[in-house]
Every structure is written in structure tokens, then in C-alpha cells.
Amino acid sequence: MYLTKHILFALFCAVLCIAQDANARVNKDSLRYVDASQFEIRGKVYRDAKPMYSRIPEFLKDSVREPLWKLGQNSAGIAIRFRTNSRSIGAEWKSQFKNAMPHMTPTGIRGLDLYCMHNGEWRFVRSGQPSLENDSTRTLLIENKTEGYREYMLYLSLYDGVENLKIGIDSMAEIGMPQIDSPRKEKPIVFYGSSIMQGGCATRPGMASSNIIGRRLDRATYNFGFSGNAFIDYEIAHMMAKVDASVYVLDYVPNASPEMITEKTEKFVKILRDAHPDVPLIFIEDPDFTFYLFSQEAVDEITNKNKAINEAFKQLKKKGVKDIYLIDGSTLLKDNGESTVDGIHFTDLGFEQYVKAVMPVIKKVIK
């Protein structure tokens, strides 16, 4: 009799677990999915250009280097703003390339991040973790939340392209454009740089530096980070100039050679300043990366690059270019060596330290 009771109890627990799993699947798959492109898209220069969630549109494909075009299809910095009273929220999307890297999480590479406005601040809710088997994913981001309308921001993938993005809501719920002006509709912040600026190697999209700064300053941001390809391309400057920015943050030294910095900085700046004569420019030196302690060759390389950006900065000053600022690379990371995943690319801790160094300068100069 005692054994029978235990068997029955075990069976009951098993049935309960199966029922709970079934409910989870029903919640995800029973949602009503709506096209995300009908809501507010942040971080995209050309709002209606195709592909919908790319940073470089199709009509500029032949105007940029091929690596830039492909990286421009990564949706780093792009976010969807919406409002809904749904108690459950899901997401369905297709990853364009199904990218994978050994030193960065799948959630950071091709996942999504949901944030909710709470007491006037953006608070993280949950990540949309991509399928490892397929290029398409359907996942539940929140369930059984308290009733009422809330404002949301959904960050898109950092190192992959997003296609066919849909937001899932309860069958009887409503969803629409945001009603709270956040990020505020003041002039945005435009970032240009390397893989670190693109978001490598944040664990999830919301932890990229441009996204962190956007939330904390309540400003829209544009992410022109191109992994391994921040070569001071003039075509990118022309795209950036399309944005009536409050400040341009230029962090291309990690990729550019000293010769590129010397030869191309002045013209890059001229393109931006011809369009926006009074917008501040913030230049950033290369950080003191961890592995430089153990490589004289690397020390020489970074020293030469930083000398080049300092000299370019001085030349701009001599020619009367005003409202330009230069951030010392030694301030970007703490010297305990625990801020990167591979000696170069930042962990979330590294991004927090980077933001702590850069954001006060941005706050000081934004107009």
C-alpha cells in the first residue's frame, strides 16, 4: 500500500510536469503574431528601405565594400518600440546568416532582448534565445504579467541579420505604436567603430555599449560598428551625415592603421561637418587591451595608432575645427584584466566600464 501511494504520487508529478510543458508550448504557439515593421523602428537611417532590419540598405549595396555590405545587414543597434496590454509576449524571427562564433553567445549574436518601461526606466525582461538547429525561432519572452498597457523596446541581433520579425501577443490583446516618448525625440547619438562598437562580445543585444548609453541618456542611437572593418570609409560618413545627430562618437582606431588615420580622418570629418557644422565629434583612442602586457609588437602597434589619432586631432584643431574631443584609451577598461573574453573583445563587464568612461563626455557635449 505504501509503495502504491508513492507510485501514484510519482505518476501525478510526472503528469503535472507534462501538463506544464504542454501549457508552455500552447502559450508560445497560441499567440497571435503580428508584423513588427508596422511599429516604430529605432536605429535605422532609411526607415522604409529594404532590407527592413539592415543598417545599409539595398540601394547602397554597390556603393560600399562587400564586407561592409554584409556587416551592414547585421541589425546591431536596431530596436522596435511598441505598446501592448498583452499578458504574454513572444517573438518569431529568422536569422539571415545563422552566424556562430566560439567567443560570443548565440543570444548576443542572433538573439533578441526585450525591455519594459518601469517607473520611468527601461528594465530588462528576458532574451529571445535563438534556435541552435534552425535559422527560424519562435520563443516566449514574457507570460502572465500583470494586467494593463506597458511600453516595450525589443533590441535586435548584434551579429546577424533579422528577417520576418513578428511579435506575439494574446489573441484578444491590443498592440500599437508607443505612447511614451522614450527614447526621447531629441537629436540622436551616432556611433562609428569596430567589432567592439558593433557589440562584440556582449552576451545579449541590450548590453552593447550604444544600447546601454541610449537607455541611460534616454536618447535614440545609431550603431555604425563594423567588425574588423572600421577603415574610415567615406561612404559610411555620408550615411552618418544623413542623421541630424547630437554628437558623433568615432571609435575606429582599433581597426584603422596609422596610415589610414593620417590620410582619411580629415576628409571623414569634413563630410560630417559639411552636413552638420556645429555637431560635436568625440574621438576615442585604442584601449589598453589585456594581452598588450605580453606582446611588445602589440604595444608598438597600439602606440603608433594612438599617436596617429592624436596627431590627426591636433591638425583638426590647428585648422580651426571646433567642438572636437579625444578620450584617452587608458580610461576605457580597468587594469585588472578581467574585462574581455579574448584579450580584445569586451564582456558585459567591459562594456559597463567602457560606458562609464565614455558617457560623461557624451553628456557634456550633446546638444
Phi and psi in degrees as a GROMACS rama.xvg file:
@    title "Ramachandran Plot"
@    xaxis  label "Phi"
@    yaxis  label "Psi"
@TYPE xy
-60.4092  -42.7204  TYR-2
-66.0168  -38.9925  LEU-3
-61.334  -42.6775  THR-4
-60.9747  -40.6216  LYS-5
-67.8962  -36.9729  HIS-6
-65.2847  -44.9166  ILE-7
-62.2707  -39.4456  LEU-8
-65.6889  -40.7053  PHE-9
-64.1843  -41.4174  ALA-10
-63.2158  -40.1898  LEU-11
-61.3687  -44.7558  PHE-12
-63.0633  -40.2869  CYS-13
-64.3458  -43.4797  ALA-14
-63.035  -40.8184  VAL-15
-61.9726  -43.8694  LEU-16
-63.1847  -42.3689  CYS-17
-62.1064  -41.8966  ILE-18
-63.426  -41.3611  ALA-19
-64.7854  -43.2444  GLN-20
-61.1414  -41.4199  ASP-21
-63.6351  -40.7502  ALA-22
-62.7245  -40.2891  ASN-23
-61.0224  -41.7888  ALA-24
-67.6969  -39.5253  ARG-25
-63.7449  -42.9504  VAL-26
-58.1536  -44.002  ASN-27
-69.1795  -45.0221  LYS-28
-87.6501  -13.7597  ASP-29
-92.8508  -1.66272  SER-30
-69.0311  156.121  LEU-31
-92.9157  120.237  ARG-32
-100.576  129.076  TYR-33
-121.585  148.927  VAL-34
-64.3718  123.848  ASP-35
-71.8952  -19.1657  ALA-36
-69.2006  -13.0409  SER-37
-80.1736  -7.75226  GLN-38
-99.6476  -173.981  PHE-39
-76.4531  125.749  GLU-40
-105.061  122.046  ILE-41
-105.21  146.422  ARG-42
86.8038  12.9802  GLY-43
-117.799  124.963  LYS-44
-67.9417  -48.2191  VAL-45
-104.88  97.4662  TYR-46
-53.8837  -45.3841  ARG-47
-102.88  3.95771  ASP-48
-74.1728  149.393  ALA-49
-96.1109  153.381  LYS-50
-62.2625  151.918  PRO-51
-61.6265  -38.8946  MET-52
-114.582  34.3677  TYR-53
-103.859  159.407  SER-54
-92.8462  -24.412  ARG-55
-117.269  118.832  ILE-56
-76.6983  164.154  PRO-57
-56.2106  -38.0499  GLU-58
-71.2813  -9.57407  PHE-59
-105.497  7.30715  LEU-60
-56.0185  -42.7682  LYS-61
-82.0088  -1.29711  ASP-62
-97.1496  -10.0999  SER-63
-123.964  161.88  VAL-64
-61.4334  148.989  ARG-65
-56.9912  -44.2472  GLU-66
-60.1025  -36.9875  PRO-67
-64.943  -41.0775  LEU-68
-59.8759  -47.0666  TRP-69
-65.6314  -45.2076  LYS-70
-64.5199  -30.1301  LEU-71
-67.1754  -15.253  GLY-72
-83.0763  -15.4359  GLN-73
-66.5863  139.45  ASN-74
-94.8289  27.8175  SER-75
-54.7397  129.829  ALA-76
84.863  -9.52597  GLY-77
-85.3289  137.883  ILE-78
-141.984  153.599  ALA-79
-109.048  128.584  ILE-80
-107.598  131.506  ARG-81
-154.726  171.781  PHE-82
-134.528  136.335  ARG-83
-154.003  156.375  THR-84
-105.205  12.3154  ASN-85
-67.4053  138.415  SER-86
-80.683  -19.7186  ARG-87
-124.996  142.288  SER-88
-133.97  131.222  ILE-89
-125.08  175.823  GLY-90
-143.097  145.692  ALA-91
-136.157  124.946  GLU-92
-153.829  163.327  TRP-93
-116.785  131.326  LYS-94
-83.9604  127.096  SER-95
-65.9831  -39.8285  GLN-96
-113.066  -14.0487  PHE-97
52.7217  49.1738  LYS-98
-67.5643  153.814  ASN-99
-151.164  142.708  ALA-100
-138.725  146.895  MET-101
-72.6556  -18.3393  PRO-102
-111.338  12.8824  HIS-103
-141.35  140.576  MET-104
-68.8303  148.498  THR-105
-57.4528  -34.1499  PRO-106
-63.9327  -38.8671  THR-107
-72.149  -39.2751  GLY-108
-68.5796  -53.6441  ILE-109
-138.543  24.9417  ARG-110
-96.1973  -172.75  GLY-111
-127.342  161.863  LEU-112
-134.266  124.289  ASP-113
-101.69  128.55  LEU-114
-119.676  150.526  TYR-115
-128.183  141.32  CYS-116
-75.3878  121.847  MET-117
-137.071  117.412  HIS-118
52.6927  41.6165  ASN-119
80.114  7.56178  GLY-120
-130.166  150.914  GLU-121
-82.3836  121.911  TRP-122
-118.511  135.667  ARG-123
-64.5734  136.2  PHE-124
-104.789  -65.1032  VAL-125
-169.475  153.6  ARG-126
-91.1697  148.15  SER-127
-90.5665  103.869  GLY-128
-82.8252  126.156  GLN-129
-73.7851  153.19  PRO-130
-66.0366  137.628  SER-131
-86.7584  -16.3676  LEU-132
-95.1788  -33.2364  GLU-133
-122.787  163.19  ASN-134
-84.9255  -11.2778  ASP-135
-107.796  143.06  SER-136
-136.196  139.627  THR-137
-128.482  125.036  ARG-138
-146.06  158.329  THR-139
-95.767  127.426  LEU-140
-98.4449  -30.8053  LEU-141
-159.017  145.955  ILE-142
-143.624  149.524  GLU-143
54.7669  39.3503  ASN-144
-74.5901  169.063  LYS-145
-65.0236  154.261  THR-146
-70.9291  157.399  GLU-147
115.89  163.447  GLY-148
-77.3149  141.365  TYR-149
-139.069  155.656  ARG-150
-96.2358  138.187  GLU-151
-131.148  155.145  TYR-152
-134.637  126.719  MET-153
-114.115  108.596  LEU-154
-79.2392  140.714  TYR-155
-96.1582  175.119  LEU-156
-60.0626  146.635  SER-157
-87.3077  -36.3789  LEU-158
-127.152  30.2299  TYR-159
-155.496  162.858  ASP-160
-89.7139  149.98  GLY-161
-112.304  129.572  VAL-162
-125.646  152.333  GLU-163
52.4461  45.8179  ASN-164
-74.8489  129.008  LEU-165
-132.167  148.487  LYS-166
-109.657  129.454  ILE-167
-96.6429  134.771  GLY-168
-135.416  164.798  ILE-169
-57.8158  150.867  ASP-170
-58.6301  -32.5434  SER-171
-102.512  5.39775  MET-172
-81.9285  165.85  ALA-173
-114.019  150.089  GLU-174
-144.525  142.723  ILE-175
-163.409  -168.311  GLY-176
-65.9759  151.846  MET-177
-64.0193  150.556  PRO-178
-109.568  -20.0267  GLN-179
-92.9385  131.368  ILE-180
-80.6305  77.3127  ASP-181
-149.471  125.316  SER-182
-57.4477  146.024  PRO-183
-61.5616  151.369  ARG-184
-85.8631  46.6661  LYS-185
-94.9791  175.399  GLU-186
-60.3915  134.581  LYS-187
-79.8246  172.573  PRO-188
-104.942  130.283  ILE-189
-112.743  126.263  VAL-190
-112.265  137.479  PHE-191
-131.199  134.477  TYR-192
179.325  -155.781  GLY-193
-98.3457  -156.886  SER-194
-60.3881  -34.903  SER-195
-63.8742  -42.523  ILE-196
-66.3033  -35.346  MET-197
-63.7548  -28.9194  GLN-198
129.353  9.50569  GLY-199
-83.12  122.74  GLY-200
-125.691  68.0429  CYS-201
-61.6736  146.242  ALA-202
-73.1885  -22.5801  THR-203
-153.721  158.77  ARG-204
-57.1029  -37.0075  PRO-205
-64.7447  -14.1657  GLY-206
-95.6206  2.50867  MET-207
-65.4848  145.939  ALA-208
-60.3303  -40.1705  SER-209
-64.1912  -35.5581  SER-210
-72.3007  -39.3784  ASN-211
-61.6569  -48.1339  ILE-212
-63.3608  -39.9293  ILE-213
-59.124  -43.1456  GLY-214
-67.029  -44.893  ARG-215
-72.6095  -28.6403  ARG-216
-99.3476  -0.44668  LEU-217
53.9851  46.0285  ASP-218
-126.509  146.602  ARG-219
-67.8652  147.478  ALA-220
-132.886  154.981  THR-221
-123.771  130.318  TYR-222
-107.286  106.858  ASN-223
-108.197  50.7658  PHE-224
-91.6295  127.978  GLY-225
-127.807  109.191  PHE-226
-56.1456  118.277  SER-227
69.5176  9.66158  GLY-228
-137.98  26.0748  ASN-229
-83.2878  75.379  ALA-230
-102.833  25.2246  PHE-231
58.8334  44.1825  ILE-232
-68.7111  128.207  ASP-233
-65.5886  -29.9881  TYR-234
-61.8995  -34.7745  GLU-235
-70.5188  -38.288  ILE-236
-59.64  -40.0381  ALA-237
-64.4218  -38.9166  HIS-238
-64.9709  -45.0891  MET-239
-60.1308  -37.1379  MET-240
-66.7528  -16.5499  ALA-241
-70.3195  -17.5826  LYS-242
-95.3344  124.07  VAL-243
-77.8657  84.2438  ASP-244
-87.5131  159.326  ALA-245
-85.2852  -25.8389  SER-246
-165.7  146.97  VAL-247
-107.943  126.359  TYR-248
-105.882  117.346  VAL-249
-112.588  108.254  LEU-250
-127.07  57.3714  ASP-251
-98.7328  -3.88724  TYR-252
-58.2178  -35.8258  VAL-253
-57.4965  -27.5737  PRO-254
-102.745  -37.4079  ASN-255
-73.6053  144.3  ALA-256
-80.3808  162.188  SER-257
-55.2048  -36.7279  PRO-258
-66.3602  -42.0298  GLU-259
-60.9634  -45.1207  MET-260
-60.1433  -43.8284  ILE-261
-68.2398  -42.5279  THR-262
-81.3254  -30.4933  GLU-263
-113.01  -14.8933  LYS-264
-61.0494  -45.7224  THR-265
-60.8902  -45.113  GLU-266
-68.6828  -38.2275  LYS-267
-57.7164  -46.6142  PHE-268
-63.8941  -40.2551  VAL-269
-60.5796  -40.1383  LYS-270
-60.1735  -44.5864  ILE-271
-66.9879  -44.0934  LEU-272
-74.9464  -27.3982  ARG-273
-63.2474  -35.7641  ASP-274
-82.4422  -35.1057  ALA-275
-139.307  83.7106  HIS-276
-60.6231  -26.6702  PRO-277
-107.908  4.47222  ASP-278
-77.9785  129.913  VAL-279
-64.6334  150.357  PRO-280
-122.549  129.656  LEU-281
-114.081  117.117  ILE-282
-96.5625  148.425  PHE-283
-129.62  129.482  ILE-284
-70.2507  168.558  GLU-285
-68.0518  139.415  ASP-286
-69.542  163.907  PRO-287
-83.2995  87.2537  ASP-288
-68.3283  152.925  PHE-289
-57.1568  -45.2917  THR-290
-74.1072  -10.5434  PHE-291
-64.7529  -20.244  TYR-292
-63.4188  -21.2084  LEU-293
-118.853  13.9746  PHE-294
-145.367  109.635  SER-295
-66.5938  -34.9708  GLN-296
-59.2481  -43.5204  GLU-297
-67.4368  -38.7464  ALA-298
-60.1358  -43.8924  VAL-299
-63.6858  -40.781  ASP-300
-62.3976  -50.2372  GLU-301
-66.8911  -35.5947  ILE-302
-62.0939  -44.3449  THR-303
-66.3433  -39.2901  ASN-304
-65.1796  -44.8089  LYS-305
-68.7302  -33.2053  ASN-306
-61.9057  -40.0545  LYS-307
-65.9934  -43.5017  ALA-308
-70.36  -32.6982  ILE-309
-66.9438  -40.4639  ASN-310
-67.7657  -41.6992  GLU-311
-61.6525  -39.6553  ALA-312
-62.3319  -44.5127  PHE-313
-63.4105  -38.8265  LYS-314
-66.0802  -39.8841  GLN-315
-61.2772  -43.0275  LEU-316
-59.7697  -45.4174  LYS-317
-62.1193  -31.6323  LYS-318
-87.1289  7.37255  LYS-319
88.6537  12.4207  GLY-320
-74.7447  120.592  VAL-321
-101.714  169.948  LYS-322
54.4357  48.5946  ASP-323
-120.842  145.506  ILE-324
-138.343  151.45  TYR-325
-131.685  123.815  LEU-326
-96.2463  128.349  ILE-327
-65.7723  124.41  ASP-328
-62.1149  -25.282  GLY-329
-70.3905  -12.4874  SER-330
-90.3681  -6.46481  THR-331
-78.5262  -34.4947  LEU-332
-129.278  146.624  LEU-333
-69.814  154.557  LYS-334
-87.2254  14.1412  ASP-335
-82.6152  -6.74757  ASN-336
75.645  16.161  GLY-337
-110.275  25.0916  GLU-338
-111.322  2.10568  SER-339
-127.581  163.929  THR-340
-93.5662  -21.6308  VAL-341
-143.68  17.4931  ASP-342
93.9439  -15.9407  GLY-343
-127.572  -59.5293  ILE-344
-79.2943  139.373  HIS-345
-75.1791  144.347  PHE-346
-82.9448  178.518  THR-347
-58.4001  -35.6734  ASP-348
-62.0972  -42.2264  LEU-349
-62.2512  -41.2013  GLY-350
-64.4756  -39.1261  PHE-351
-60.8332  -42.5535  GLU-352
-67.5412  -40.8577  GLN-353
-60.3199  -47.8411  TYR-354
-60.806  -40.9086  VAL-355
-60.7996  -33.2723  LYS-356
-80.5948  -37.3371  ALA-357
-88.2039  -38.1503  VAL-358
-61.3891  -39.3035  MET-359
-59.585  -35.5276  PRO-360
-68.1545  -41.8696  VAL-361
-61.3912  -46.5333  ILE-362
-58.6799  -36.2406  LYS-363
-68.6833  -34.0201  LYS-364
-107.195  -13.6109  VAL-365
-62.594  143.835  ILE-366
